[in-house]
């Protein structure tokens, strides 16, 4: 069955759940997860929303008429007006929940947001988002205060852009200036790649998926900062 893109992922991808807000809203804590249940569309559907302690979200929409999961919600094969209405109301419900129990963050991955905080504390630099095109609006650049030249760029791209395969998984990466035969970068062959959309000889893309420690990433950030100083 052909699947639509994950509605939950689209709604919550740049948000972080706040446990205190979740409890106040009506989420129930059960072992390593939070669960929230409610009806919508005048009781025609019942939502069971599960959020793990890691922030992973799973939504289950039950058709109350037959007590079964409403699969047309997630299938491209169902395009009628009623299904479209259910999707719209479901998204609106998720957005209402998100507004009540989440805080917005700059980037998708937790590591990208931690690296952002470390860049601020080490270099007193916050990212700016200079591109107007919708697909690039979430790309954050980190610039030198004096020259305005950037030394880091965080993007959310398909993994295939780095691996040159068909993996369409979206990942956060940080582009950094480097030197030829950089031994620090060469230690991480599965995490450091020739730069996406940059000169492969002098820039690298580092995947921010927890495969490298924050300290290791920041060592490369420091190198990039030094190499771009005064340019």
N, C-alpha and C positions, 0 to 999 in steps of 0.2 A: 504494500500500500504506500503510495506516494505521500510523503510527509510535508507539511508546511514548516517554515522555520519556527523555532521554539518561541512562543509568545512570552513565556516566562523569562527566557534569556534576554529578549529584546527589552522588556520592561525593567529588569533588575540589573542589567549588566554593569552599569556605572553607579550602583548603589550598594551600601553596606547596611546590613540589618543591625539594629540596636536592641539587644535583649530586653532592656527595661521598657522600651516603647512597645515591643511585641507583647509582653505580658499585659501591659496596660490596655492594649487594643483588644485583647481576648485570645491570644495564642496560648496554647497549653504546652508546657514543657514536659517531654517524655524522653527520658534517657539522653541520647545525643542529638535530639532534634526538637523543633517546635512545630506544632500542628494548629492550624486554624481552619474552622469549618463554618460555612454560611450558605444560605440559599440566595439565588438571584433569578431574575426574570420571573418574578411573581411565584417563586417556588418551583418553576419548571426544571431548574437545575440546581445541583448542590455541589459546592466547591470544597475539596479537601486539599489545603495547601500545606506542604511539608517543607521545612527549611532546616537543613543540617547545621551543626555547629560550625561547619566550614563555609556556610553561606550558600550551599547548593540547594536549588529550588526545584521542587516537583509539584506540579498541579494536576489534580485529578478532577475532572468535571463529570458528574453523574447525572444522567437523565432520570429524574425522579419517577417518570411514568413506568419505566421497566427496571429501575435500580441497576442499570448498566452504564459503563463509561461511554460518554458521547464521542465516539471516534471521528465523526465527520468534522469536528472542531479542528482536527490536526491533519486532515487529508486534503491534498490539492484536487482530488477527484470529486469533491463536493463543493460546488460553487454557487448554490442557490441563495436567494435572498435571506431565507431563514437562517441558514448556516452562517452567512455573513453577519447577521444580526447577533447571533450567539457569540461569535468571535469578538465583535465590537463590544458587547456588554461584558464579556469576560475580560477583555483588555482594560476597559474602564474600571472594573472592579479591582484588578491587579494594581492599576495606577493609583487608585484610592488607598489601597493597603500600603503601597510603597511610600506614598506621601506621608502616611501616618507613622510608619515604623522604621524608615530608612534614613540614612544620611547620604548625601551625594559625594562621590569621590571623583578625582580627575580622570583616572584610567581604569581599565577593566580589571587587571590582575592586581592582587594584593602586593606582589613584589614591585610592580611598577609604582604603586603609591608609596611604598616604603622607600624606594630609591629616590623618589621625588622629595620626600622629607629629608633624606640624608644629603641630597644636593643642596637643599635650602640651608641645612645646619652647617654644612662644610664650606659652601661658596656664597651663601646669602643670595641665591638665585631661585626665582620661581619660574615655572614655565609660562610661555605665552602661546596663543593659538592663532597664528596669523592667516591661515587659509580660509577663504570664504566658501570654496566648493564643499558641498555637504559631505562627501566621502572623506575629506581631509580635515574637517573641522575639529576632530578630536586629536589631531597630531600636535603634540606639545614640544616646543623648542626651548632649549636652555641656552641663554646668551651671556657673553661677557658684558659687564656693565659699561665698560668704556668704549669698546669697539662695536658692540651689538652683534658680533660674530657668534654663531652658536657652536657649542661644543658637544651638545647632545640633542637627540631627537627621539621621542617616544612615539611609536605608531602601533596601531592594531591592524595586523595584516594576516592574510591567509598563510598557513605554514608552507604551502606549495610555492610561495614566492621565494622562499629560501631553499627548500629541498628540491625544487623543480620536479615535483610529482603532482598527484591529483588530490592531495590532502587539503581540503578546504577549511580545516579547523582554524579559527581565528586565534591569534596569539599576540601578546604585547612584545615588542622588541625595542631596543634602544640602539640607535646608530651613534658610533663614537669614532673619533679620529685615532689612527694608530700609525705604526711604523712597519715597514717591511720586515718580515721575519720576527714579529713581536712574539717572544716566547710565552709571555703571560696569556696572550690570546690563543696560542696554539695548544695550551693545556686543556682546552675545552672544545674538542672537535664536534660534539653534538649540540653545543650551545652557542658557539661563535661561528659566524658565517661571513663570507664576503658581503659587503653592505648592500642592502636593498635600496635601489635607486640612487646609489652613490658610487664614487670611484672605488673599485675593488682593491686597488693598491694601497689606498690611504685611509679607508673607512671600513668599519666592520659593523655587523648587526649582532647584538647579543640578545638571546631569547630570555625573556623574564618569566620563566615558568617554574622557578624554584630549583632548577637543575644546577644552578650556580649559587653560591652563598652571596648574601648582600655585600660582604667584605670583598669578595672576588670581583663582583661587578663594579664596586666603587673604586677598586684599584685601577680598572680600565677607564672609569670616568675621570679619575685624577689624571691619568696619562693624556686623555683627550683634552682636558682643561689646559694642561701645560703645553701641549702641542699647538693649541689654537690661541694661546695668549699672545697679544701683540700683533695678530694678523690683520 
